[in-house]
Amino acid sequence: MLRQRFVLDTTALTDLQAREKLGVTGMCDGMRKVLELIASARLQLGISCYVPFPSVYNELRDFAQNNGCDADVIAKIDTWLVKKAPDRYNVQIPSKVFHEYVSHMRERINKGMVIAEETIWESSTDCLLIQTKADNKKDIDADIERGVIGVHIGKFRNKYRSALRYGILDSAPDIDVLILARELEAAVVASDFGIQKWAEELGVRYVPANTFPMILQEYMEHAPVANLPWDKESDI
């Protein structure tokens, strides 16, 4: 059996659908269960699961601590996930990918500006309508604050986030995951559409986080236990 390598995004351990399939409800219990599967796959089949260091590693530790996970979850993160800094200088990425990314970002920024303009126009129009019915300036201010501006600002925030963030690589850990996966010729595990989209652009295998635990279970169920030497990169 070919040795498998996976590079994990934070969502690989925190995905809600994966927890439901594993029959657990709590965030910490879900992380513990996935990490235990990773440990078994490592010992039985030599499967290696990496996390970019320090970006995703720190993100995972902080997430576990902020959600009140027990010390054993932190210990499993330190023990069974191989920490490796991506080689940002020598990993080559086609210039076409960056050209498309810049064009994609420009398109999204312009889309966000259009949404902002539409929202401002709608709120201004509604303000004028209210002003004609108000008794005094104090009433106008209160009506605008409660019934118009607040509603439109809420809509604006939701639309702006959706326009700019969905399908976008919007954090350094996201980029580190892709660079490390390309460097190691490994699969990416995540539940982030931005990572999925750009993994496809880079020719990197993508594994949805909600199926990852079941993939490990399948490997262990159908492959014989093997005493395999560890990867030289994994002796950490």
RODO-2510 file (C-alpha; in nm, 4 decimals, decimal comma):
residues 236
     n   res          X          Y          Z
     1     m     0,0000     0,0000     0,0000
     2     l     0,1262     0,3456    -0,0874
     3     r     0,2074     0,5603     0,2108
     4     q    -0,0338     0,8491     0,2391
     5     r     0,0435     1,2033     0,3466
     6     f    -0,2115     1,4632     0,4480
     7     v    -0,1731     1,8322     0,5317
     8     l    -0,4420     1,9475     0,7727
     9     d    -0,6183     2,2796     0,7950
    10     t    -0,7730     2,3701     1,1323
    11     t    -1,1141     2,2714     0,9965
    12     a    -0,9918     1,9129     0,9537
    13     l    -1,0306     1,8713     1,3309
    14     t    -1,3265     2,1020     1,3924
    15     d    -1,5744     2,0139     1,1165
    16     l    -1,9317     1,9734     1,2470
    17     q    -2,0372     1,7148     0,9888
    18     a    -1,7356     1,4980     1,0731
    19     r    -1,8357     1,5036     1,4408
    20     e    -2,1886     1,3981     1,3533
    21     k    -2,0617     1,1048     1,1457
    22     l    -1,8354     0,9974     1,4324
    23     g    -2,1262     1,0090     1,6769
    24     v    -1,9867     1,2822     1,9017
    25     t    -2,1341     1,6225     1,9828
    26     g    -1,8771     1,8335     2,1680
    27     m    -1,6009     2,0204     1,9880
    28     c    -1,3274     1,8781     2,2108
    29     d    -1,4630     1,5233     2,1855
    30     g    -1,4648     1,5574     1,8079
    31     m    -1,1040     1,6780     1,7982
    32     r    -1,0008     1,3952     2,0313
    33     k    -1,1725     1,1328     1,8155
    34     v    -1,0113     1,2518     1,4911
    35     l    -0,6695     1,2712     1,6574
    36     e    -0,7090     0,9154     1,7892
    37     l    -0,7859     0,7967     1,4349
    38     i    -0,4776     0,9805     1,3106
    39     a    -0,2677     0,8112     1,5809
    40     s    -0,3963     0,4639     1,4874
    41     a    -0,3396     0,5262     1,1167
    42     r     0,0127     0,6461     1,1894
    43     l     0,1084     0,3453     1,4005
    44     q    -0,0655     0,0803     1,1901
    45     l    -0,0136     0,2066     0,8356
    46     g     0,2518     0,4772     0,8526
    47     i     0,0101     0,7482     0,7391
    48     s     0,1514     1,0932     0,8171
    49     c    -0,0602     1,3990     0,8965
    50     y     0,1189     1,7337     0,8807
    51     v     0,0292     2,0833     0,9967
    52     p     0,2084     2,3988     0,8817
    53     f     0,4237     2,5402     1,1611
    54     p     0,3748     2,7783     1,3276
    55     s     0,0593     2,9138     1,1607
    56     v    -0,1899     2,6239     1,1640
    57     y    -0,0256     2,4567     1,4641
    58     n    -0,0726     2,7694     1,6775
    59     e    -0,4260     2,8131     1,5440
    60     l    -0,5163     2,4566     1,6472
    61     r    -0,3659     2,4893     1,9960
    62     d    -0,5368     2,8240     2,0548
    63     f    -0,8670     2,6850     1,9303
    64     a    -0,8480     2,3883     2,1655
    65     q    -0,7536     2,6044     2,4628
    66     n    -1,0196     2,8665     2,3931
    67     n    -1,2856     2,5943     2,3769
    68     g    -1,1802     2,4502     2,7123
    69     c    -1,0386     2,1220     2,5804
    70     d    -0,8535     1,9003     2,8277
    71     a    -0,4751     1,8737     2,8260
    72     d    -0,4898     1,5354     2,6514
    73     v    -0,6255     1,7006     2,3352
    74     i    -0,3300     1,9420     2,3308
    75     a    -0,0951     1,6481     2,3899
    76     k    -0,2437     1,4586     2,0956
    77     i    -0,1972     1,7624     1,8711
    78     d     0,1692     1,7783     1,9742
    79     t     0,2228     1,4030     1,9423
    80     w     0,0426     1,2893     1,6285
    81     l     0,0502     1,5922     1,3991
    82     v     0,3839     1,6472     1,2283
    83     k     0,4816     2,0137     1,2530
    84     k     0,6627     2,1464     0,9468
    85     a     0,7232     2,4959     0,8167
    86     p     0,6330     2,5251     0,4468
    87     d     0,9187     2,6053     0,2126
    88     r     0,7904     2,9400     0,0929
    89     y     1,1083     3,0197    -0,1023
    90     n     1,1637     2,7075    -0,3115
    91     v     0,8147     2,5691    -0,3769
    92     q     0,7280     2,6798    -0,7287
    93     i     0,3756     2,7917    -0,8129
    94     p     0,2813     2,8736    -1,1748
    95     s     0,2573     3,2448    -1,2464
    96     k    -0,0774     3,1797    -1,4179
    97     v    -0,2261     3,0827    -1,0812
    98     f    -0,1173     3,4100    -0,9222
    99     h    -0,2391     3,6061    -1,2233
   100     e    -0,5818     3,4468    -1,1904
   101     y    -0,5789     3,5029    -0,8143
   102     v    -0,5061     3,8738    -0,8529
   103     s    -0,7823     3,9054    -1,1149
   104     h    -1,0179     3,7124    -0,8897
   105     m    -0,9414     3,9393    -0,5931
   106     r    -0,9912     4,2513    -0,8053
   107     e    -1,3295     4,1213    -0,9204
   108     r    -1,4357     4,0487    -0,5628
   109     i    -1,3245     4,3904    -0,4392
   110     n    -1,5216     4,5610    -0,7154
   111     k    -1,8231     4,3473    -0,6308
   112     g    -1,7958     4,4570    -0,2676
   113     m    -1,7857     4,8212    -0,3733
   114     v    -2,1018     4,7814    -0,5810
   115     i    -2,2835     4,6232    -0,2866
   116     a    -2,1721     4,9108    -0,0621
   117     e    -2,2972     5,1677    -0,3100
   118     e    -2,6336     4,9924    -0,3409
   119     t    -2,6713     4,9745     0,0378
   120     i    -2,5880     5,3418     0,0858
   121     w    -2,8341     5,4373    -0,1870
   122     e    -3,1142     5,2316    -0,0290
   123     s    -3,0539     5,3688     0,3202
   124     s    -3,0392     5,7281     0,1941
   125     t    -3,3670     5,6882     0,0071
   126     d    -3,5383     5,5419     0,3131
   127     c    -3,4022     5,8234     0,5298
   128     l    -3,5619     6,0828     0,3029
   129     l    -3,8951     5,9041     0,3209
   130     i    -3,8841     5,8914     0,6988
   131     q    -3,7818     6,2552     0,7235
   132     t    -4,0972     6,3681     0,5541
   133     k    -4,3090     6,1942     0,8217
   134     a    -4,1142     6,2849     1,1350
   135     d    -4,2235     6,5585     1,3774
   136     n    -3,8773     6,6868     1,4692
   137     k    -3,5035     6,6176     1,4258
   138     k    -3,4847     6,4056     1,7408
   139     d    -3,7526     6,1752     1,6056
   140     i    -3,5766     6,1534     1,2712
   141     d    -3,2478     6,0487     1,4339
   142     a    -3,4138     5,7795     1,6427
   143     d    -3,6140     5,6401     1,3521
   144     i    -3,3109     5,6336     1,1261
   145     e    -3,0939     5,4636     1,3853
   146     r    -3,3452     5,1919     1,4761
   147     g    -3,5394     5,1263     1,1622
   148     v    -3,3198     5,2137     0,8655
   149     i    -2,9472     5,2488     0,9164
   150     g    -2,9146     4,9556     1,1569
   151     v    -3,1006     4,7203     0,9235
   152     h    -2,9050     4,8285     0,6161
   153     i    -2,5700     4,8104     0,7947
   154     g    -2,6496     4,4537     0,9015
   155     k    -2,7375     4,3593     0,5441
   156     f    -2,4281     4,5367     0,4149
   157     r    -2,1957     4,3477     0,6510
   158     n    -2,3389     4,0090     0,5515
   159     k    -2,3243     4,0813     0,1794
   160     y    -1,9755     4,2323     0,1997
   161     r    -1,8334     3,9342     0,3896
   162     s    -1,9956     3,6934     0,1463
   163     a    -1,8662     3,8820    -0,1563
   164     l    -1,5088     3,9171    -0,0344
   165     r    -1,4458     3,6043     0,1744
   166     y    -1,6300     3,3115     0,0131
   167     g    -1,3837     3,1198    -0,2029
   168     i    -1,0943     3,3505    -0,1097
   169     l    -0,7640     3,2609     0,0527
   170     d    -0,7966     3,5189     0,3272
   171     s    -0,5384     3,4058     0,5814
   172     a    -0,1708     3,3067     0,5995
   173     p    -0,2543     2,9583     0,7384
   174     d    -0,4663     2,8845     0,4287
   175     i    -0,1732     2,9618     0,2007
   176     d     0,0695     2,7663     0,4208
   177     v    -0,1537     2,4581     0,3958
   178     l    -0,1419     2,4697     0,0146
   179     i     0,2311     2,5383    -0,0058
   180     l     0,3169     2,2540     0,2323
   181     a     0,0856     2,0112     0,0525
   182     r     0,2482     2,0955    -0,2800
   183     e     0,5946     2,0619    -0,1276
   184     l     0,5180     1,7165     0,0194
   185     e     0,2960     1,6011    -0,2694
   186     a     0,0318     1,5430    -0,0038
   187     a    -0,3451     1,5797     0,0107
   188     v    -0,5081     1,8817     0,1754
   189     v    -0,7754     1,8180     0,4392
   190     a    -1,0118     2,1099     0,5018
   191     s    -1,3717     2,2294     0,4896
   192     d    -1,2844     2,5665     0,3369
   193     f    -1,4083     2,6456    -0,0143
   194     g    -1,1205     2,8863    -0,0720
   195     i    -0,8648     2,6133    -0,0004
   196     q    -1,0591     2,3680    -0,2153
   197     k    -1,0755     2,6071    -0,5106
   198     w    -0,7048     2,6888    -0,5089
   199     a    -0,6023     2,3293    -0,4386
   200     e    -0,7708     2,2452    -0,7685
   201     e    -0,5836     2,5290    -0,9391
   202     l    -0,2519     2,3972    -0,8048
   203     g    -0,3254     2,0333    -0,8841
   204     v    -0,3249     1,9365    -0,5156
   205     r    -0,5482     1,6533    -0,3980
   206     y    -0,8311     1,7825    -0,1787
   207     v    -1,0069     1,5774     0,0915
   208     p    -1,3193     1,7244     0,2562
   209     a    -1,2857     1,7388     0,6337
   210     n    -1,6223     1,5673     0,6823
   211     t    -1,5000     1,2519     0,5021
   212     f    -1,1429     1,2421     0,6360
   213     p    -1,2129     1,0334     0,9511
   214     m    -1,4016     0,7757     0,7448
   215     i    -1,1138     0,7563     0,4952
   216     l    -0,8761     0,6719     0,7805
   217     q    -1,1191     0,4100     0,9081
   218     e    -1,1404     0,2550     0,5612
   219     y    -0,7626     0,2383     0,5307
   220     m    -0,7298     0,0640     0,8661
   221     e    -1,0166    -0,1748     0,8010
   222     h    -0,8953    -0,3001     0,4634
   223     a    -0,5164    -0,2830     0,4933
   224     p    -0,3059    -0,5236     0,7005
   225     v    -0,1179    -0,3878     0,9989
   226     a     0,2348    -0,3073     0,8887
   227     n     0,5434    -0,2161     1,0845
   228     l     0,6606     0,0566     0,8516
   229     p     0,9576     0,2884     0,9071
   230     w     0,8607     0,6480     0,9712
   231     d     0,9265     0,9171     0,7148
   232     k     1,2522     1,0933     0,7788
   233     e     1,0585     1,4211     0,7825
   234     s     0,8235     1,2764     1,0442
   235     d     1,0825     1,1905     1,3086
   236     i     0,9896     1,5023     1,5044
***
